Amino acid sequence: ITQQLVKNVTGDNQNTVKRKVTEIYRALDLEKRYEKDEILEAYLNEVYFGRSCYGVVTASLTYFDKDVSELTLAECASLISITNNPSLYDPLRADWSRENNRERQLLVLGALYEQGTIDQTTYEAAKAEEVVFADGYTIQGNYVGSDESKKNTTGDTTGDTTGDTAGGDTQEDTQESTATASQSYFTDAVIDDVASALVEKYGLTDITDANGKVTTAFEQGVNMVYGKGYKIYTTQNPKYQKIAEDVCYNLENIPYTSSYTNAAGEQVEDQLQIALTIVDPTNGYVVAMIGGAGEKVVDRGWNWAVNARQCGSAIKPVSTYAPALDDGTINGASVIDDYPMLLNGDVWPRNDNWRYQGLMPLHLALRQSLNTCAVRINLAYGVTNSYDFLVNKLGFKNLTYTDSQQVGNMALGGFEKGVTTEEMAAGFATFVNEGVYTAPRTFIRVEDANGNVILENEAQSTVAMKNTTAALMNSLLQEASLQGTGYQAQFPGMHIAGKTGSTNSNKDRYFAGYTPYYSCAVWAGYEHNQRIVASGNPCAVIFQKVMKAIHELSLIHIS
């Protein structure tokens, strides 16, 4: 405890022998000067309890809506349980985390009894106490708050001392609490990005404690984000984030479900998921991000926006057409043969409509998303060159060596791992920014509690292509969006350019597009990789709803 207090107060967290030795000497000196109770009190006033709570006083108000002096033994045991891992033991987060808190509370009470700190009568009474949290739910999962809609149907809100029911309503009869997240997908991404930057800055490495528990370098970075009192300046536009959430959290805008068979052989309904990232082309600011469909229920959970998924034909403009135009492999007047080749004795690739039309002008090849033309152009330009362009010019980080060797991967977007919406939004933003690529970023800088700059995340821009190439791609993609498969992305008063994408069997759908002001990439797919059956392209529809509202809010119009 003393060493942990020293670490929390000093902010020293480097994974070095020197830091550890210094920490030990500081702890020994501290114990010479202060009693154990005083050290413990100082620790409890510094330790992190989750939900931006530092110290037991703030945590008591947050979780119990009362001063720490009013807490019972059972409430104290519940509260201290959170510090072990706030993301796992936060009783306000969801049913499962409240149940985790209950288990650990009983562990704490059991340890107090075994060590003789409390007697059996006190121990049994604390176990039996139905602790009530600030959200109106008890530690046993009953609701006793003022919202009548959350109470069980009989009005009985009592439970026994073990968390199982004895004579009252069963768990099936009692309405469970609704899990809610306290932070957005954007905030989740910021925390991860800052943590990764701290790992790099301080050279953090995995550490193993005396009990063999491994704390990864990234986990150390996250702990620093939560525990150092940093002030993080982000790139988010809160109004744009709210618009994106209003659209994507409303499942009426994503009215698609499928079913899969779970391990128990049961049919389970699967909601179509959505990921979305919006980037400002001029500075790389990520202004909004959505990592799932429906109400967000957990902090720092799975975020589809920053995890690689397949994008299909949406990759063609950045992997094939733009680089081939830029180096002169093709030009705006080029004609490409829409005719298949033979691959291992089979006709390949096939177009979506299974038709071939012979010689096609460039703009129609892109507008109709002809796979044969994309493959021929990519081969002429060079598959490895295509890979290098995406990685070195447009900042794609999830591509693999296998991708660099396969024309189907590079020309048609069937990657080994996939791409993220953040990568795609930033890549397409290059067309808006006259050929200049700016790496996407979620934060600008990080300061410590004293205002000292810890991290400076400056814009990183490079010339990816000629401005004439970007201008020609703008024209081609406007046509593809207006008259091609991306027509659902259109809204009045704005030039919109973009490209749709889908994978084999329609298990992933995509739209990457932009206006003169913002670039946005949208992915849709099922968690269990089911076929998407939808009217049109749901990604283009989401793009239209979100971007239309954002541009109307900003009063951005062109004559």
C-alpha positions as CSV (number, residue, x, y, z in Angstrom):
1,I,0.0,0.0,0.0
2,T,2.8,2.4,0.9
3,Q,4.6,1.8,-2.4
4,Q,1.4,2.2,-4.3
5,L,0.7,5.5,-2.5
6,V,4.2,6.7,-3.4
7,K,3.6,5.8,-7.1
8,N,0.2,7.6,-7.1
9,V,1.5,10.7,-5.5
10,T,4.8,11.1,-7.4
11,G,3.5,10.0,-10.7
12,D,6.6,7.9,-11.3
13,N,5.6,4.9,-13.4
14,Q,8.6,4.0,-15.5
15,N,9.4,0.3,-15.8
16,T,13.0,0.6,-14.6
17,V,15.0,-0.8,-11.7
18,K,16.0,2.7,-10.7
19,R,12.4,3.7,-10.3
20,K,11.5,0.6,-8.2
21,V,14.5,1.0,-5.9
22,T,13.7,4.7,-5.5
23,E,10.1,3.9,-4.7
24,I,11.2,1.3,-2.0
25,Y,13.4,3.9,-0.3
26,R,10.6,6.5,-0.4
27,A,8.2,4.0,1.1
28,L,10.6,3.1,3.9
29,D,11.1,6.8,4.7
30,L,7.3,7.4,4.6
31,E,6.7,4.6,7.1
32,K,9.3,6.1,9.5
33,R,7.4,9.4,9.4
34,Y,3.8,8.2,9.5
35,E,1.6,5.6,11.2
36,K,0.0,2.8,9.1
37,D,-3.4,4.3,9.6
38,E,-2.3,7.7,8.3
39,I,-0.7,6.0,5.2
40,L,-3.8,4.0,4.5
41,E,-5.9,7.2,4.8
42,A,-3.7,9.0,2.3
43,Y,-3.9,6.0,0.0
44,L,-7.7,5.9,0.2
45,N,-7.8,9.6,-0.7
46,E,-5.7,9.0,-3.8
47,V,-6.7,5.7,-5.3
48,Y,-8.8,5.5,-8.4
49,F,-12.4,4.1,-8.1
50,G,-13.5,4.4,-11.7
51,R,-16.0,6.9,-13.1
52,S,-13.4,9.7,-12.8
53,C,-13.4,9.2,-9.0
54,Y,-10.1,9.7,-7.2
55,G,-10.4,9.1,-3.4
56,V,-13.0,7.4,-1.3
57,V,-15.0,10.6,-0.6
58,T,-15.8,11.2,-4.2
59,A,-16.4,7.5,-4.8
60,S,-18.8,7.3,-1.9
61,L,-20.9,10.2,-3.3
62,T,-20.8,8.7,-6.8
63,Y,-21.8,5.1,-5.9
64,F,-23.9,5.6,-2.8
65,D,-24.9,9.3,-2.9
66,K,-23.8,9.7,0.7
67,D,-20.7,10.9,2.6
68,V,-18.1,8.2,3.4
69,S,-18.7,8.7,7.1
70,E,-22.3,7.3,6.6
71,L,-21.2,4.1,4.9
72,T,-21.9,0.7,6.5
73,L,-19.4,-2.1,6.6
74,A,-21.2,-3.8,3.7
75,E,-21.1,-0.7,1.7
76,C,-17.4,-0.1,2.5
77,A,-16.6,-3.7,1.4
78,S,-18.4,-3.1,-1.9
79,L,-16.7,0.2,-2.5
80,I,-13.1,-1.0,-1.8
81,S,-13.8,-3.9,-4.2
82,I,-14.0,-1.5,-7.1
83,T,-10.3,-0.5,-6.8
84,N,-9.1,-4.0,-7.8
85,N,-10.3,-3.3,-11.4
86,P,-12.9,-0.5,-11.8
87,S,-13.9,-1.7,-15.3
88,L,-14.9,-5.2,-13.9
89,Y,-16.3,-4.3,-10.5
90,D,-18.2,-1.0,-11.2
91,P,-21.7,-1.8,-9.7
92,L,-23.3,1.0,-11.8
93,R,-22.1,-0.2,-15.1
94,A,-24.2,-3.3,-15.8
95,D,-25.8,-6.4,-14.3
96,W,-22.6,-8.5,-14.8
97,S,-20.3,-5.9,-13.2
98,R,-22.7,-5.5,-10.2
99,E,-22.6,-9.3,-9.8
100,N,-18.8,-9.2,-9.9
101,N,-18.9,-6.5,-7.3
102,R,-21.1,-8.7,-5.1
103,E,-18.7,-11.6,-5.4
104,R,-15.7,-9.5,-4.4
105,Q,-17.6,-7.8,-1.6
106,L,-18.2,-11.3,-0.1
107,L,-14.6,-12.1,-0.6
108,V,-13.6,-8.9,1.3
109,L,-16.0,-9.6,4.1
110,G,-14.8,-13.2,4.4
111,A,-11.2,-12.0,4.6
112,L,-12.1,-9.6,7.4
113,Y,-13.8,-12.4,9.3
114,E,-11.0,-15.0,8.8
115,Q,-8.5,-12.4,10.0
116,G,-10.5,-11.7,13.2
117,T,-11.2,-8.1,12.3
118,I,-15.0,-8.7,12.6
119,D,-16.9,-11.3,14.5
120,Q,-19.3,-13.8,13.1
121,T,-22.5,-11.8,13.9
122,T,-21.1,-8.7,12.2
123,Y,-20.0,-10.8,9.3
124,E,-23.4,-12.4,8.8
125,A,-25.2,-9.1,9.1
126,A,-22.9,-7.5,6.5
127,K,-23.5,-10.4,4.1
128,A,-27.3,-10.1,4.6
129,E,-27.4,-6.3,4.1
130,E,-29.1,-5.4,0.8
131,V,-26.7,-2.6,-0.2
132,V,-28.4,0.1,-2.3
133,F,-26.4,1.9,-5.0
134,A,-27.0,5.4,-6.3
135,D,-28.9,4.1,-9.4
136,G,-31.6,2.5,-7.2
137,Y,-30.4,-1.1,-7.6
138,T,-29.3,-3.3,-4.8
139,I,-26.2,-5.4,-4.7
140,Q,-28.5,-8.5,-5.1
141,G,-30.0,-7.0,-8.3
142,N,-33.3,-5.8,-7.0
143,Y,-34.6,-2.3,-7.9
144,V,-35.8,-0.1,-5.0
145,G,-35.5,3.3,-6.7
146,S,-38.3,5.7,-7.6
147,D,-38.7,4.6,-11.3
148,E,-41.7,2.4,-11.2
149,S,-41.0,0.9,-14.6
150,K,-37.8,-0.7,-13.3
151,K,-39.5,-2.5,-10.4
152,N,-40.6,-6.1,-10.6
153,T,-44.2,-6.9,-11.5
154,T,-45.3,-7.8,-7.9
155,G,-43.7,-4.9,-6.2
156,D,-41.5,-7.2,-4.1
157,T,-38.0,-5.8,-4.1
158,T,-36.6,-8.0,-1.4
159,G,-34.1,-10.8,-1.8
160,D,-32.2,-13.2,0.4
161,T,-28.7,-12.9,1.6
162,T,-27.1,-15.0,-1.1
163,G,-28.3,-13.2,-4.2
164,D,-30.7,-16.2,-5.0
165,T,-34.4,-15.7,-4.3
166,A,-36.2,-17.4,-1.5
167,G,-39.9,-16.9,-1.5
168,G,-39.9,-13.7,-3.6
169,D,-39.8,-13.1,-7.3
170,T,-37.3,-15.2,-9.3
171,Q,-34.6,-13.5,-11.4
172,E,-36.7,-14.2,-14.5
173,D,-39.6,-12.3,-12.9
174,T,-37.5,-9.3,-12.0
175,Q,-36.6,-6.7,-14.6
176,E,-32.8,-6.4,-14.8
177,S,-31.1,-3.1,-14.9
178,T,-30.2,-1.6,-18.2
179,A,-26.5,-1.4,-18.8
180,T,-25.3,2.0,-19.8
181,A,-21.9,3.4,-20.7
182,S,-20.5,6.6,-19.2
183,Q,-18.3,7.5,-22.1
184,S,-18.6,7.5,-25.9
185,Y,-16.8,5.3,-28.5
186,F,-14.7,8.4,-29.3
187,T,-13.6,8.7,-25.7
188,D,-12.7,5.0,-25.7
189,A,-10.5,5.5,-28.7
190,V,-8.8,8.6,-27.1
191,I,-7.9,6.6,-24.0
192,D,-6.4,3.8,-26.1
193,D,-4.5,6.3,-28.4
194,V,-3.1,8.2,-25.4
195,A,-2.2,5.0,-23.6
196,S,-0.3,3.8,-26.7
197,A,1.5,7.1,-27.0
198,L,2.6,6.9,-23.4
199,V,3.9,3.4,-23.9
200,E,6.0,4.7,-26.8
201,K,7.2,7.8,-25.0
202,Y,8.2,6.1,-21.8
203,G,9.4,2.8,-23.3
204,L,7.0,0.8,-21.1
205,T,7.3,-3.0,-21.2
206,D,5.3,-5.8,-19.7
207,I,6.0,-6.4,-16.0
208,T,5.4,-9.4,-13.8
209,D,4.8,-9.1,-10.1
210,A,5.8,-11.5,-7.3
211,N,2.6,-13.5,-7.8
212,G,3.3,-14.0,-11.5
213,K,0.6,-11.6,-12.6
214,V,1.5,-9.8,-15.9
215,T,0.7,-6.2,-16.5
216,T,1.1,-5.4,-20.1
217,A,2.8,-2.2,-21.3
218,F,-0.6,-1.1,-22.7
219,E,-2.4,-1.7,-19.4
220,Q,0.2,0.4,-17.7
221,G,-0.5,3.2,-20.2
222,V,-4.2,3.0,-19.6
223,N,-3.6,3.1,-15.8
224,M,-1.5,6.3,-16.4
225,V,-4.4,7.9,-18.3
226,Y,-6.8,7.2,-15.5
227,G,-4.5,7.7,-12.5
228,K,-2.2,10.7,-13.4
229,G,-4.8,13.5,-13.5
230,Y,-3.9,14.3,-17.1
231,K,-5.8,16.9,-19.1
232,I,-6.3,15.6,-22.6
233,Y,-7.2,17.9,-25.5
234,T,-9.2,16.0,-28.0
235,T,-10.2,16.6,-31.6
236,Q,-13.9,15.6,-31.1
237,N,-16.7,17.9,-32.1
238,P,-19.3,17.1,-29.3
239,K,-22.2,18.2,-31.4
240,Y,-21.2,16.0,-34.3
241,Q,-20.6,13.1,-31.9
242,K,-24.1,13.6,-30.5
243,I,-25.6,13.6,-34.0
244,A,-23.8,10.3,-34.9
245,E,-25.0,8.7,-31.7
246,D,-28.6,9.8,-32.2
247,V,-28.6,8.1,-35.6
248,C,-26.7,5.0,-34.8
249,Y,-28.1,4.3,-31.3
250,N,-31.6,4.4,-32.8
251,L,-32.2,0.9,-34.2
252,E,-35.0,2.1,-36.4
253,N,-32.3,3.5,-38.6
254,I,-30.6,0.0,-38.7
255,P,-33.7,-2.3,-38.9
256,Y,-31.8,-5.4,-39.8
257,T,-31.2,-8.6,-37.7
258,S,-30.1,-12.1,-38.5
259,S,-29.9,-15.3,-36.4
260,Y,-27.1,-17.8,-35.5
261,T,-26.9,-21.0,-33.6
262,N,-25.0,-20.6,-30.3
263,A,-22.9,-23.3,-28.6
264,A,-26.0,-24.6,-26.9
265,G,-27.7,-25.2,-30.2
266,E,-30.1,-22.3,-29.7
267,Q,-31.2,-19.8,-32.3
268,V,-30.1,-16.3,-31.2
269,E,-30.9,-13.0,-32.8
270,D,-28.0,-10.9,-34.0
271,Q,-28.3,-7.1,-34.5
272,L,-26.6,-5.6,-37.6
273,Q,-23.6,-3.6,-36.3
274,I,-22.4,-0.2,-37.5
275,A,-19.0,1.5,-37.4
276,L,-18.4,5.1,-38.4
277,T,-15.5,7.6,-38.3
278,I,-15.6,11.2,-39.5
279,V,-12.4,13.0,-40.3
280,D,-11.6,16.6,-41.0
281,P,-9.4,16.4,-44.2
282,T,-7.5,19.6,-43.5
283,N,-6.0,18.6,-40.2
284,G,-6.7,14.9,-39.6
285,Y,-9.0,15.6,-36.7
286,V,-11.3,12.7,-35.9
287,V,-14.5,14.7,-35.1
288,A,-16.8,11.8,-34.4
289,M,-16.8,8.0,-34.0
290,I,-19.3,5.2,-33.5
291,G,-18.3,1.7,-32.8
292,G,-21.6,-0.2,-32.7
293,A,-25.3,-0.2,-33.3
294,G,-27.8,0.6,-30.5
295,E,-27.2,2.2,-27.1
296,K,-23.6,1.8,-25.9
297,V,-23.6,-0.4,-22.8
298,V,-20.0,-0.7,-21.7
299,D,-17.0,1.6,-21.5
300,R,-13.9,0.5,-23.4
301,G,-15.6,-2.5,-24.8
302,W,-15.4,-3.7,-28.4
303,N,-15.2,-0.8,-30.9
304,W,-15.9,-1.8,-34.5
305,A,-14.6,1.5,-35.7
306,V,-11.0,0.9,-34.8
307,N,-11.0,-2.9,-35.4
308,A,-10.2,-4.1,-38.9
309,R,-13.0,-5.4,-41.1
310,Q,-13.4,-6.1,-44.8
311,C,-14.3,-3.2,-47.0
312,G,-14.7,-4.9,-50.5
313,S,-14.8,-2.6,-53.5
314,A,-14.7,0.5,-51.4
315,I,-10.9,0.1,-51.4
316,K,-10.6,0.4,-55.2
317,P,-10.3,4.3,-55.4
318,V,-7.3,4.4,-52.9
319,S,-5.6,1.1,-53.8
320,T,-6.0,1.0,-57.5
321,Y,-7.5,4.0,-59.4
322,A,-5.7,6.9,-57.6
323,P,-2.2,5.4,-57.6
324,A,-2.5,4.1,-61.2
325,L,-3.7,7.6,-62.4
326,D,-0.9,9.3,-60.4
327,D,2.0,7.4,-62.0
328,G,0.5,7.4,-65.5
329,T,-0.5,3.7,-65.7
330,I,-3.9,5.0,-66.8
331,N,-5.4,8.4,-67.5
332,G,-8.8,10.0,-67.5
333,A,-9.5,8.8,-71.0
334,S,-8.3,5.2,-70.6
335,V,-10.4,2.3,-71.7
336,I,-10.2,-1.0,-69.8
337,D,-11.3,-4.4,-71.0
338,D,-14.2,-5.7,-68.9
339,Y,-13.4,-9.3,-69.6
340,P,-12.4,-12.1,-67.2
341,M,-9.1,-13.9,-66.9
342,L,-8.5,-17.5,-66.1
343,L,-7.3,-18.4,-62.6
344,N,-6.5,-22.0,-62.0
345,G,-8.7,-22.9,-64.9
346,D,-11.6,-20.9,-63.6
347,V,-13.1,-17.6,-64.8
348,W,-12.0,-14.8,-62.5
349,P,-12.9,-12.3,-61.3
350,R,-16.7,-12.1,-61.6
351,N,-18.6,-8.9,-61.7
352,D,-21.5,-8.4,-59.3
353,N,-24.0,-8.8,-62.1
354,W,-22.1,-11.7,-63.6
355,R,-21.9,-9.8,-66.9
356,Y,-19.0,-8.6,-69.0
357,Q,-19.3,-5.6,-71.4
358,G,-16.0,-5.5,-73.2
359,L,-14.1,-2.2,-73.5
360,M,-15.2,0.3,-70.8
361,P,-14.2,3.9,-70.3
362,L,-12.6,4.6,-66.9
363,H,-15.5,6.5,-65.4
364,L,-18.0,3.7,-66.1
365,A,-15.6,1.0,-64.8
366,L,-15.4,2.8,-61.5
367,R,-19.1,3.8,-61.4
368,Q,-20.2,0.2,-62.0
369,S,-17.5,-1.1,-59.8
370,L,-16.3,-3.7,-62.4
371,N,-14.0,-6.2,-60.7
372,T,-12.4,-7.2,-63.9
373,C,-11.3,-3.6,-64.7
374,A,-10.0,-3.1,-61.2
375,V,-7.9,-6.3,-61.3
376,R,-6.4,-5.4,-64.7
377,I,-5.5,-1.9,-63.6
378,N,-4.0,-3.2,-60.4
379,L,-1.9,-5.8,-62.2
380,A,-0.7,-3.1,-64.7
381,Y,0.2,-0.8,-61.8
382,G,1.8,-3.5,-59.7
383,V,0.3,-5.4,-56.8
384,T,3.3,-4.6,-54.5
385,N,3.2,-0.9,-55.6
386,S,-0.5,-0.8,-54.6
387,Y,0.4,-2.2,-51.2
388,D,3.2,0.3,-50.8
389,F,0.9,3.2,-51.8
390,L,-1.7,2.3,-49.1
391,V,0.9,1.7,-46.4
392,N,3.4,4.4,-47.1
393,K,1.3,7.2,-48.7
394,L,-2.1,6.7,-47.0
395,G,-1.2,5.3,-43.6
396,F,-2.9,1.9,-43.7
397,K,-1.6,-0.1,-40.8
398,N,-3.6,-3.4,-40.9
399,L,-2.4,-4.8,-44.2
400,T,-0.2,-7.9,-44.3
401,Y,2.5,-9.4,-46.4
402,T,-0.1,-11.8,-47.9
403,D,-2.1,-8.8,-49.0
404,S,1.0,-7.4,-50.8
405,Q,1.2,-10.6,-52.9
406,Q,-2.4,-11.0,-53.9
407,V,-4.1,-8.9,-56.6
408,G,-7.5,-10.0,-55.3
409,N,-6.7,-8.5,-51.9
410,M,-5.4,-5.2,-53.3
411,A,-7.8,-4.7,-56.1
412,L,-11.0,-6.0,-54.6
413,G,-10.5,-5.4,-50.9
414,G,-10.5,-9.0,-49.7
415,F,-7.8,-8.4,-47.2
416,E,-6.3,-11.0,-44.8
417,K,-7.3,-8.8,-41.8
418,G,-9.2,-5.8,-43.2
419,V,-9.1,-2.1,-42.6
420,T,-10.6,0.3,-40.1
421,T,-13.1,3.0,-40.7
422,E,-10.5,5.5,-39.3
423,E,-8.0,4.4,-42.0
424,M,-10.6,4.6,-44.7
425,A,-12.0,8.0,-43.7
426,A,-8.4,9.4,-43.6
427,G,-7.5,7.8,-46.9
428,F,-10.5,9.2,-48.8
429,A,-9.9,12.6,-47.1
430,T,-6.8,12.9,-49.2
431,F,-9.0,13.5,-52.3
432,V,-10.6,16.5,-50.6
433,N,-7.2,17.9,-49.4
434,E,-5.8,18.2,-53.0
435,G,-3.7,15.0,-52.6
436,V,-2.2,15.7,-49.2
437,Y,-2.7,12.9,-46.7
438,T,-2.9,13.9,-43.0
439,A,-2.8,11.0,-40.4
440,P,-6.0,10.8,-38.3
441,R,-5.7,11.8,-34.7
442,T,-8.1,11.8,-31.7
443,F,-6.1,14.1,-29.4
444,I,-3.9,17.1,-29.8
445,R,-1.9,17.1,-26.6
446,V,-1.8,15.9,-23.1
447,E,-0.9,18.0,-20.0
448,D,-0.2,16.9,-16.5
449,A,-1.9,18.4,-13.5
450,N,0.6,21.3,-13.4
451,G,0.0,22.2,-17.0
452,N,3.2,20.6,-18.3
453,V,2.9,19.1,-21.8
454,I,3.4,15.4,-21.6
455,L,2.4,14.5,-25.2
456,E,2.2,16.7,-28.3
457,N,0.3,15.1,-31.1
458,E,1.1,17.4,-34.1
459,A,-0.4,17.0,-37.5
460,Q,1.6,14.6,-39.8
461,S,1.0,15.4,-43.4
462,T,2.6,14.1,-46.6
463,V,1.9,14.5,-50.3
464,A,0.3,11.3,-51.3
465,M,-0.6,12.2,-54.9
466,K,-0.7,15.1,-57.4
467,N,-3.4,17.6,-56.9
468,T,-4.6,16.9,-60.5
469,T,-5.0,13.2,-59.5
470,A,-7.1,14.2,-56.5
471,A,-9.2,16.5,-58.7
472,L,-9.9,13.7,-61.3
473,M,-10.7,11.2,-58.5
474,N,-13.2,13.8,-57.1
475,S,-15.0,13.9,-60.4
476,L,-15.0,10.1,-60.8
477,L,-16.2,9.5,-57.2
478,Q,-18.9,12.1,-57.5
479,E,-20.3,10.3,-60.5
480,A,-20.0,7.0,-58.7
481,S,-21.9,8.3,-55.7
482,L,-24.6,10.2,-57.7
483,Q,-25.3,7.6,-60.4
484,G,-23.7,4.4,-59.1
485,T,-24.4,2.2,-56.0
486,G,-23.7,5.0,-53.6
487,Y,-26.8,7.0,-54.6
488,Q,-28.4,6.6,-51.1
489,A,-25.6,8.8,-49.6
490,Q,-26.9,11.9,-51.5
491,F,-28.5,14.9,-49.8
492,P,-29.5,18.3,-51.2
493,G,-27.1,21.3,-51.4
494,M,-23.8,19.4,-51.2
495,H,-21.3,17.7,-53.5
496,I,-20.9,14.2,-52.3
497,A,-18.4,11.7,-53.6
498,G,-17.7,8.1,-52.5
499,K,-17.7,4.4,-53.1
500,T,-19.6,1.5,-51.8
501,G,-18.2,-2.0,-51.0
502,S,-19.4,-5.5,-50.2
503,T,-17.7,-8.8,-49.6
504,N,-18.6,-12.3,-50.9
505,S,-22.0,-13.4,-49.6
506,N,-22.7,-9.8,-48.4
507,K,-21.2,-10.4,-45.0
508,D,-19.7,-6.9,-44.9
509,R,-21.1,-3.7,-46.4
510,Y,-19.2,-0.4,-46.7
511,F,-19.4,3.2,-47.9
512,A,-16.5,5.6,-47.8
513,G,-17.3,9.1,-49.0
514,Y,-16.9,12.8,-48.4
515,T,-18.2,16.3,-48.9
516,P,-15.9,19.3,-49.4
517,Y,-15.7,19.5,-45.6
518,Y,-15.6,16.1,-44.0
519,S,-14.7,12.5,-44.9
520,C,-16.7,9.6,-43.5
521,A,-16.3,5.8,-43.7
522,V,-19.1,3.5,-42.6
523,W,-19.0,-0.3,-42.1
524,A,-21.9,-2.7,-41.4
525,G,-21.8,-6.3,-40.5
526,Y,-22.9,-8.9,-38.0
527,E,-20.9,-10.0,-35.0
528,H,-21.3,-13.6,-36.1
529,N,-20.6,-12.9,-39.7
530,Q,-24.0,-13.6,-41.1
531,R,-25.2,-12.6,-44.6
532,I,-26.6,-9.1,-44.7
533,V,-30.0,-8.9,-46.4
534,A,-31.0,-5.3,-46.7
535,S,-32.6,-2.8,-49.1
536,G,-29.8,-0.9,-50.8
537,N,-26.6,-0.2,-48.8
538,P,-27.2,0.5,-45.1
539,C,-23.9,2.2,-44.9
540,A,-24.8,4.8,-47.5
541,V,-28.1,5.4,-45.6
542,I,-26.3,6.0,-42.3
543,F,-23.8,8.3,-44.1
544,Q,-26.6,10.3,-45.5
545,K,-28.5,10.7,-42.2
546,V,-25.4,11.6,-40.2
547,M,-23.6,13.9,-42.7
548,K,-26.8,15.7,-43.7
549,A,-27.5,16.6,-40.0
550,I,-23.9,17.7,-39.4
551,H,-23.8,19.9,-42.5
552,E,-27.2,21.4,-41.6
553,L,-26.0,22.1,-38.1
554,S,-22.9,23.8,-39.4
555,L,-24.8,25.8,-41.9
556,I,-22.4,24.6,-44.6
557,H,-23.9,25.0,-48.1
558,I,-22.6,25.5,-51.5
559,S,-24.4,27.4,-54.3
